[in-house]
Amino acid sequence: MKNISPRHLLFPLYLAGILLFLFTLSFCNLYSDTVVEDIPKRDISEKLVWFSLGFGKGTFQGGSVGDTEHNGYSKNALCGILSGSYYNKSYPFFHTIRQASLMSLDLFDNMPESVNDFGYLIGIIAKGRFAYLSASGGLSYVSGRYRGEIIEENMFGTDYKEKKFKTVGVPLQAELFLTPFTWLGIGCIAFYNINYIRPFMGINACAQLIL
């Protein structure tokens, strides 16, 4: 029987992430006008700026970084996200700059793997009086490190040769927040980054400061 390369298993993950993003995007586009029109103008500012900070769980994939034994696998990681967004009700889109980071938890190894992105996203938002839902996508700079060859194995763990990478990715992001106060929001951000070397995803519980 022909073996299926683990790298080929990335396609369903790509597809699932894109479908989730498109579903959220369609929902926002369908309901945003209705939601906004039903709310008194005093409850929604013409211009909004908000900052979000969150932590959660993520996963990154092996991608295609060369012929090493670490290709094609997936690894769980801690993740964090910091983003700032701007929304002007006079225009159909809002803008976001974000920094997302993942780091693997390897208790017995001396070199945890990591991946980071810094990107610009543009999206649409369905905003109500006490909550909002949004979807966005854009372009990002992705960097990180992964394990190369084993240098040494000992009682304290395994030492690997460090290999660094840089590439360009396509970030996708969906947000769901409750905004019970005019200055504070609580919710979650799900994100995904499609890139050739280390595609990754995560979901974070977040706090939000609204200006």
Backbone as CSV, one residue per row, in Angstrom:
resi,resn,N_x,N_y,N_z,CA_x,CA_y,CA_z,C_x,C_y,C_z
1,MET,0.844,-1.196,0.000,0.000,0.000,0.000,0.880,1.247,0.000
2,LYS,0.517,2.198,-0.819,1.311,3.413,-0.927,1.096,4.298,0.286
3,ASN,2.189,4.736,0.893,2.094,5.611,2.054,1.708,7.019,1.629
4,ILE,0.877,7.648,2.448,0.474,9.028,2.199,1.392,9.944,2.982
5,SER,2.023,10.855,2.299,2.928,11.784,2.971,2.155,12.658,3.936
6,PRO,2.673,12.847,5.171,1.990,13.732,6.120,1.800,15.132,5.579
7,ARG,2.665,15.515,4.645,2.549,16.850,4.073,1.229,17.018,3.332
8,HIS,0.729,15.902,2.745,-0.530,15.973,2.015,-1.711,16.195,2.945
9,LEU,-1.541,15.890,4.230,-2.627,16.074,5.185,-2.857,17.542,5.506
10,LEU,-1.968,18.417,5.065,-2.152,19.842,5.316,-3.310,20.407,4.518
11,PHE,-3.629,19.800,3.371,-4.676,20.348,2.516,-6.022,20.451,3.223
12,PRO,-6.484,19.391,3.951,-7.760,19.543,4.665,-7.740,20.669,5.683
13,LEU,-6.590,20.913,6.323,-6.502,22.006,7.291,-6.616,23.354,6.595
14,TYR,-5.928,23.487,5.450,-6.064,24.710,4.667,-7.530,24.938,4.306
15,LEU,-8.175,23.889,3.804,-9.549,23.999,3.336,-10.493,24.357,4.471
16,ALA,-10.319,23.712,5.635,-11.187,23.996,6.777,-11.034,25.437,7.242
17,GLY,-9.794,25.921,7.296,-9.567,27.301,7.713,-10.179,28.301,6.756
18,ILE,-10.043,28.055,5.463,-10.592,28.970,4.463,-12.118,28.959,4.494
19,LEU,-12.721,27.769,4.638,-14.181,27.678,4.690,-14.738,28.392,5.918
20,LEU,-14.063,28.235,7.073,-14.503,28.933,8.278,-14.428,30.440,8.087
21,PHE,-13.347,30.898,7.476,-13.187,32.328,7.225,-14.284,32.845,6.293
22,LEU,-14.566,32.111,5.213,-15.584,32.541,4.256,-16.972,32.546,4.881
23,PHE,-17.248,31.568,5.760,-18.543,31.534,6.438,-18.718,32.761,7.326
24,THR,-17.684,33.077,8.108,-17.756,34.249,8.980,-17.890,35.524,8.165
25,LEU,-17.145,35.595,7.065,-17.208,36.762,6.196,-18.612,36.946,5.630
26,SER,-19.233,35.847,5.188,-20.580,35.916,4.626,-21.595,36.338,5.677
27,PHE,-21.437,35.813,6.898,-22.358,36.170,7.977,-22.286,37.661,8.277
28,CYS,-21.059,38.178,8.375,-20.888,39.610,8.649,-21.503,40.454,7.542
29,ASN,-21.264,40.055,6.306,-21.767,40.814,5.172,-23.289,40.801,5.118
30,LEU,-23.894,39.684,5.540,-25.340,39.536,5.475,-26.050,40.351,6.537
31,TYR,-25.461,40.405,7.752,-26.166,40.994,8.877,-25.644,42.351,9.328
32,SER,-24.517,42.794,8.816,-23.926,44.026,9.336,-24.838,45.231,9.140
33,ASP,-25.413,45.407,7.951,-26.261,46.567,7.693,-27.503,46.552,8.574
34,THR,-28.131,45.385,8.722,-29.342,45.280,9.530,-29.070,45.588,10.987
35,VAL,-27.975,45.022,11.514,-27.652,45.225,12.921,-27.385,46.686,13.220
36,VAL,-26.608,47.334,12.361,-26.247,48.721,12.608,-27.454,49.646,12.495
37,GLU,-28.329,49.408,11.533,-29.457,50.295,11.321,-30.457,50.245,12.464
38,ASP,-30.531,49.124,13.182,-31.503,48.974,14.256,-31.048,49.590,15.567
39,ILE,-29.855,50.165,15.624,-29.309,50.680,16.867,-29.236,52.201,16.808
40,PRO,-29.644,52.885,17.863,-29.523,54.344,17.866,-28.090,54.779,17.607
41,LYS,-27.927,55.893,16.911,-26.594,56.339,16.521,-25.699,56.627,17.710
42,ARG,-26.295,57.010,18.841,-25.469,57.343,19.992,-24.754,56.120,20.564
43,ASP,-25.208,54.889,20.199,-24.609,53.684,20.750,-23.425,53.191,19.928
44,ILE,-23.249,53.702,18.749,-22.132,53.288,17.906,-21.393,54.532,17.437
45,SER,-20.147,54.641,17.799,-19.357,55.792,17.395,-19.091,55.747,15.902
46,GLU,-18.919,56.920,15.322,-18.585,56.987,13.907,-17.221,56.359,13.649
47,LYS,-16.306,56.539,14.598,-14.967,55.980,14.475,-14.610,55.248,15.761
48,LEU,-14.040,54.070,15.618,-13.651,53.267,16.771,-12.214,52.790,16.609
49,VAL,-11.484,52.792,17.709,-10.146,52.212,17.770,-10.129,51.249,18.948
50,TRP,-9.638,50.033,18.735,-9.565,49.095,19.850,-8.293,48.254,19.774
51,PHE,-7.835,47.851,20.960,-6.643,47.023,21.096,-7.024,45.733,21.813
52,SER,-6.528,44.609,21.308,-6.867,43.304,21.872,-5.601,42.556,22.268
53,LEU,-5.671,41.898,23.410,-4.563,41.078,23.901,-5.137,39.764,24.397
54,GLY,-4.552,38.645,23.951,-5.089,37.359,24.363,-4.066,36.241,24.331
55,PHE,-4.411,35.156,25.022,-3.560,33.970,25.080,-4.435,32.732,24.942
56,GLY,-3.847,31.677,24.384,-4.628,30.471,24.201,-3.797,29.315,23.692
57,LYS,-4.433,28.479,22.887,-3.821,27.254,22.386,-3.754,27.303,20.867
58,GLY,-2.655,26.803,20.333,-2.492,26.802,18.890,-1.814,25.539,18.390
59,THR,-1.693,25.452,17.075,-1.036,24.324,16.417,-0.289,24.843,15.203
60,PHE,0.924,24.354,14.989,1.584,24.659,13.726,2.010,23.370,13.045
61,GLN,2.108,23.456,11.723,2.365,22.289,10.896,3.806,22.299,10.397
62,GLY,4.236,21.143,9.908,5.607,21.022,9.433,5.888,21.765,8.151
63,GLY,4.907,21.840,7.268,5.128,22.541,6.010,6.170,21.850,5.147
64,SER,6.929,22.625,4.402,7.953,22.089,3.503,9.246,22.860,3.710
65,VAL,10.033,22.431,4.648,11.263,23.154,4.970,12.505,22.379,4.557
66,GLY,12.330,21.327,3.789,13.474,20.513,3.409,13.244,19.072,3.806
67,ASP,14.129,18.210,3.442,13.961,16.791,3.723,14.514,16.447,5.101
68,THR,13.749,16.757,6.132,14.137,16.390,7.487,13.042,15.532,8.087
69,GLU,13.348,14.875,9.177,12.385,13.995,9.820,11.246,14.766,10.477
70,HIS,11.370,16.084,10.549,10.354,16.880,11.225,9.304,17.426,10.272
71,ASN,9.402,17.130,8.996,8.413,17.618,8.040,7.080,16.898,8.211
72,GLY,6.014,17.616,7.911,4.713,16.991,7.821,4.030,16.696,9.134
73,TYR,4.585,17.109,10.259,3.958,16.816,11.535,3.219,18.046,12.030
74,SER,2.390,17.855,13.034,1.737,18.985,13.689,2.130,18.976,15.159
75,LYS,2.186,20.158,15.745,2.626,20.264,17.130,1.782,21.293,17.858
76,ASN,1.328,20.933,19.059,0.560,21.861,19.876,1.477,22.907,20.494
77,ALA,0.914,24.072,20.749,1.729,25.175,21.250,0.878,26.146,22.050
78,LEU,1.547,26.920,22.879,0.917,28.082,23.484,0.937,29.213,22.467
79,CYS,-0.095,30.032,22.459,-0.106,31.133,21.508,-0.590,32.411,22.177
80,GLY,-0.192,33.508,21.592,-0.607,34.813,22.066,-0.831,35.740,20.888
81,ILE,-1.654,36.752,21.091,-1.940,37.687,20.009,-2.092,39.095,20.577
82,LEU,-1.581,40.057,19.846,-1.726,41.470,20.172,-2.111,42.182,18.887
83,SER,-3.212,42.923,18.918,-3.671,43.575,17.694,-4.290,44.929,17.999
84,GLY,-4.242,45.783,17.000,-4.899,47.078,17.064,-5.749,47.269,15.822
85,SER,-6.969,47.785,15.990,-7.898,47.904,14.866,-8.513,49.298,14.812
86,TYR,-8.890,49.685,13.597,-9.532,50.977,13.367,-10.753,50.767,12.485
87,TYR,-11.878,51.363,12.888,-13.130,51.208,12.145,-13.803,52.561,11.984
88,ASN,-14.131,52.897,10.756,-14.885,54.103,10.438,-16.205,53.666,9.816
89,LYS,-17.313,54.001,10.471,-18.618,53.514,10.029,-18.992,54.018,8.641
90,SER,-18.303,55.049,8.170,-18.597,55.590,6.847,-18.072,54.698,5.727
91,TYR,-17.197,53.739,6.073,-16.605,52.854,5.079,-16.965,51.407,5.411
92,PRO,-16.969,50.528,4.418,-17.427,49.151,4.666,-16.408,48.259,5.358
93,PHE,-15.151,48.697,5.487,-14.111,47.816,6.016,-13.447,48.416,7.255
94,PHE,-12.857,47.527,8.065,-12.011,47.989,9.160,-10.607,47.433,8.952
95,HIS,-9.637,48.022,9.636,-8.233,47.696,9.418,-7.604,47.202,10.723
96,THR,-6.715,46.221,10.603,-6.072,45.637,11.781,-4.585,45.418,11.520
97,ILE,-3.780,45.724,12.521,-2.372,45.327,12.539,-2.208,44.355,13.703
98,ARG,-1.632,43.192,13.447,-1.562,42.178,14.499,-0.184,41.533,14.575
99,GLN,0.115,41.055,15.773,1.296,40.234,16.040,0.804,38.956,16.699
100,ALA,1.049,37.816,16.064,0.658,36.520,16.623,1.905,35.661,16.798
101,SER,1.973,34.929,17.908,3.149,34.110,18.208,2.723,32.765,18.775
102,LEU,3.454,31.721,18.383,3.247,30.384,18.926,4.586,29.813,19.361
103,MET,4.577,29.079,20.481,5.783,28.392,20.947,5.398,27.014,21.456
104,SER,6.113,26.010,20.977,5.812,24.637,21.369,6.219,24.386,22.815
105,LEU,5.556,23.420,23.423,5.871,23.033,24.796,6.577,21.683,24.767
106,ASP,7.885,21.717,24.820,8.695,20.499,24.812,9.440,20.414,26.135
107,LEU,8.875,19.672,27.069,9.414,19.659,28.421,10.782,19.001,28.509
108,PHE,11.069,18.077,27.588,12.311,17.322,27.695,13.313,17.674,26.599
109,ASP,13.051,18.728,25.867,13.968,19.165,24.823,14.422,20.584,25.117
110,ASN,15.613,20.902,24.661,16.219,22.186,25.000,15.966,23.281,23.974
111,MET,15.196,22.985,22.917,14.933,24.003,21.918,13.483,23.955,21.463
112,PRO,12.598,24.677,22.142,11.215,24.724,21.671,11.139,25.418,20.317
113,GLU,10.249,24.945,19.473,10.064,25.559,18.165,9.083,26.720,18.282
114,SER,9.186,27.674,17.376,8.326,28.850,17.457,8.039,29.397,16.069
115,VAL,6.960,30.165,15.989,6.602,30.855,14.750,5.883,32.145,15.131
116,ASN,6.139,33.205,14.375,5.548,34.520,14.637,5.108,35.143,13.324
117,ASP,4.069,35.955,13.397,3.722,36.740,12.219,3.383,38.169,12.616
118,PHE,3.665,39.073,11.708,3.314,40.483,11.866,2.622,40.884,10.580
119,GLY,1.345,41.259,10.681,0.609,41.456,9.448,-0.408,42.579,9.477
120,TYR,-0.853,42.912,8.285,-1.921,43.889,8.084,-3.125,43.156,7.513
121,LEU,-4.306,43.378,8.116,-5.526,42.719,7.686,-6.618,43.753,7.454
122,ILE,-7.505,43.448,6.539,-8.666,44.279,6.278,-9.891,43.374,6.296
123,GLY,-10.991,43.846,6.898,-12.142,42.968,7.034,-13.442,43.724,7.195
124,ILE,-14.506,42.956,7.441,-15.825,43.536,7.656,-16.317,43.139,9.036
125,ILE,-17.280,43.912,9.544,-17.720,43.737,10.919,-19.236,43.853,11.004
126,ALA,-19.845,42.995,11.807,-21.261,43.097,12.154,-21.317,43.495,13.622
127,LYS,-21.695,44.747,13.890,-21.604,45.287,15.243,-22.977,45.596,15.799
128,GLY,-23.241,45.086,16.988,-24.459,45.402,17.709,-24.164,46.270,18.910
129,ARG,-25.170,46.468,19.747,-25.000,47.348,20.897,-24.042,46.760,21.923
130,PHE,-24.097,45.444,22.120,-23.285,44.824,23.159,-22.371,43.717,22.632
131,ALA,-22.191,43.619,21.326,-21.340,42.563,20.780,-20.994,42.876,19.333
132,TYR,-19.972,42.193,18.837,-19.678,42.278,17.409,-19.006,40.998,16.937
133,LEU,-19.138,40.745,15.647,-18.510,39.613,14.972,-17.797,40.161,13.749
134,SER,-16.569,39.706,13.515,-15.821,40.230,12.375,-14.994,39.133,11.720
135,ALA,-14.621,39.382,10.474,-13.735,38.488,9.727,-12.798,39.348,8.894
136,SER,-11.531,38.963,8.833,-10.552,39.757,8.094,-9.451,38.865,7.535
137,GLY,-8.745,39.396,6.563,-7.626,38.688,5.954,-6.638,39.693,5.396
138,GLY,-5.422,39.248,5.117,-4.432,40.196,4.629,-3.124,39.543,4.237
139,LEU,-2.043,40.209,4.604,-0.697,39.774,4.240,0.208,39.949,5.457
140,SER,1.137,39.002,5.662,1.980,39.077,6.859,3.398,38.603,6.579
141,TYR,4.292,39.058,7.436,5.679,38.599,7.464,5.775,37.522,8.540
142,VAL,6.271,36.354,8.181,6.321,35.210,9.091,7.776,34.828,9.342
143,SER,8.111,34.575,10.599,9.458,34.134,10.945,9.375,33.140,12.092
144,GLY,10.467,32.427,12.317,10.486,31.475,13.418,11.710,30.587,13.361
145,ARG,11.659,29.526,14.142,12.762,28.573,14.152,12.210,27.165,14.315
146,TYR,12.947,26.206,13.797,12.572,24.812,13.934,13.831,23.982,14.164
147,ARG,13.625,22.741,14.510,14.742,21.875,14.851,15.406,21.299,13.611
148,GLY,16.719,21.304,13.651,17.481,20.630,12.615,17.968,19.282,13.123
149,GLU,19.207,18.966,12.819,19.760,17.684,13.229,19.991,17.644,14.740
150,ILE,19.942,16.442,15.280,20.215,16.259,16.704,21.710,16.430,16.961
151,ILE,22.035,17.273,17.924,23.431,17.492,18.294,23.849,16.544,19.406
152,GLU,22.984,16.436,20.423,23.346,15.615,21.578,22.085,15.201,22.326
153,GLU,22.107,13.994,22.857,21.046,13.505,23.731,21.655,13.166,25.080
154,ASN,21.048,13.680,26.139,21.553,13.411,27.474,20.399,13.364,28.461
155,MET,20.715,13.230,29.731,19.685,13.085,30.758,18.849,14.350,30.934
156,PHE,19.336,15.468,30.426,18.612,16.725,30.568,17.742,17.040,29.355
157,GLY,17.784,16.197,28.340,16.979,16.427,27.153,17.774,16.222,25.881
158,THR,17.262,16.771,24.798,17.889,16.627,23.488,18.246,17.996,22.939
159,ASP,19.471,18.131,22.460,19.917,19.372,21.834,19.825,19.236,20.319
160,TYR,19.215,20.259,19.685,19.068,20.265,18.240,19.818,21.446,17.634
161,LYS,20.179,21.295,16.393,20.702,22.423,15.643,19.541,23.350,15.299
162,GLU,19.706,24.619,15.592,18.639,25.584,15.349,18.644,26.041,13.898
163,LYS,17.466,26.035,13.285,17.311,26.540,11.926,16.225,27.608,11.930
164,LYS,16.539,28.757,11.359,15.597,29.867,11.322,15.023,30.018,9.916
165,PHE,13.842,30.611,9.845,13.213,30.811,8.542,12.468,32.139,8.519
166,LYS,12.247,32.636,7.310,11.454,33.836,7.061,10.654,33.605,5.789
167,THR,9.408,34.056,5.793,8.579,33.887,4.609,7.410,34.864,4.667
168,VAL,6.568,34.814,3.665,5.364,35.645,3.590,4.149,34.743,3.761
169,GLY,3.159,35.209,4.509,1.968,34.416,4.754,0.688,35.190,4.490
170,VAL,-0.406,34.452,4.474,-1.742,35.036,4.328,-2.489,34.820,5.640
171,PRO,-2.631,35.856,6.467,-3.323,35.709,7.749,-4.837,35.843,7.593
172,LEU,-5.567,34.983,8.282,-7.022,35.060,8.369,-7.395,35.175,9.837
173,GLN,-8.463,35.898,10.117,-8.812,36.126,11.518,-10.314,36.321,11.668
174,ALA,-10.891,35.701,12.701,-12.300,35.883,13.053,-12.377,36.287,14.518
175,GLU,-13.229,37.264,14.829,-13.358,37.769,16.194,-14.822,37.743,16.629
176,LEU,-15.034,37.372,17.878,-16.349,37.457,18.502,-16.163,38.062,19.887
177,PHE,-16.737,39.244,20.103,-16.533,39.959,21.358,-17.853,40.448,21.932
178,LEU,-17.950,40.375,23.245,-19.001,41.047,23.985,-18.458,42.388,24.445
179,THR,-19.243,43.440,24.270,-18.802,44.787,24.645,-19.839,45.416,25.573
180,PRO,-19.911,44.936,26.822,-20.918,45.453,27.754,-20.658,46.889,28.180
181,PHE,-19.411,47.333,28.035,-19.052,48.707,28.371,-18.505,49.397,27.125
182,THR,-18.554,50.707,27.118,-18.069,51.448,25.956,-16.560,51.387,25.815
183,TRP,-15.860,50.970,26.869,-14.396,50.979,26.855,-13.772,49.594,26.995
184,LEU,-14.585,48.550,27.207,-14.046,47.223,27.497,-14.793,46.146,26.734
185,GLY,-14.029,45.193,26.190,-14.618,44.040,25.525,-13.967,42.752,25.998
186,ILE,-14.728,41.661,25.967,-14.233,40.336,26.338,-14.712,39.352,25.277
187,GLY,-13.789,38.536,24.761,-14.198,37.602,23.720,-13.076,36.690,23.292
188,CYS,-13.114,36.282,22.040,-12.098,35.367,21.528,-11.726,35.736,20.096
189,ILE,-10.506,35.392,19.746,-9.990,35.592,18.392,-9.460,34.255,17.889
190,ALA,-9.962,33.810,16.754,-9.435,32.625,16.080,-8.638,33.095,14.867
191,PHE,-7.441,32.565,14.705,-6.613,33.024,13.595,-5.956,31.852,12.877
192,TYR,-5.549,32.126,11.664,-4.942,31.108,10.804,-3.946,31.817,9.908
193,ASN,-2.827,31.182,9.640,-1.844,31.760,8.729,-1.435,30.704,7.716
194,ILE,-1.653,31.004,6.450,-1.284,30.096,5.370,0.067,30.531,4.822
195,ASN,1.055,29.679,4.960,2.370,29.956,4.393,3.045,28.639,4.042
196,TYR,4.112,28.723,3.279,4.749,27.528,2.730,5.568,26.764,3.762
197,ILE,6.105,27.456,4.751,7.053,26.815,5.657,6.402,26.319,6.939
198,ARG,5.651,27.188,7.624,5.042,26.811,8.896,3.615,27.353,8.997
199,PRO,2.647,26.746,8.320,1.257,27.172,8.519,0.844,26.929,9.965
200,PHE,0.049,27.840,10.522,-0.330,27.689,11.923,-1.700,28.283,12.174
201,MET,-2.281,27.893,13.306,-3.599,28.370,13.698,-3.671,28.424,15.211
202,GLY,-4.666,29.149,15.727,-4.824,29.228,17.169,-6.125,29.907,17.539
203,ILE,-6.497,29.780,18.797,-7.659,30.486,19.328,-7.282,31.041,20.694
204,ASN,-7.656,32.295,20.934,-7.247,33.001,22.142,-8.443,33.589,22.872
205,ALA,-8.414,33.502,24.191,-9.329,34.279,25.022,-8.713,35.663,25.181
206,CYS,-9.500,36.708,24.928,-8.931,38.049,24.823,-9.686,39.079,25.653
207,ALA,-8.945,40.085,26.052,-9.511,41.299,26.622,-9.267,42.426,25.628
208,GLN,-10.165,43.392,25.626,-10.112,44.439,24.616,-10.317,45.813,25.250
209,LEU,-9.466,46.741,24.864,-9.586,48.132,25.298,-10.108,48.950,24.128
210,ILE,-11.234,49.622,24.323,-11.888,50.376,23.255,-11.714,51.866,23.524
211,LEU,-11.226,52.583,22.533,-10.999,54.023,22.670,-12.068,54.815,21.918
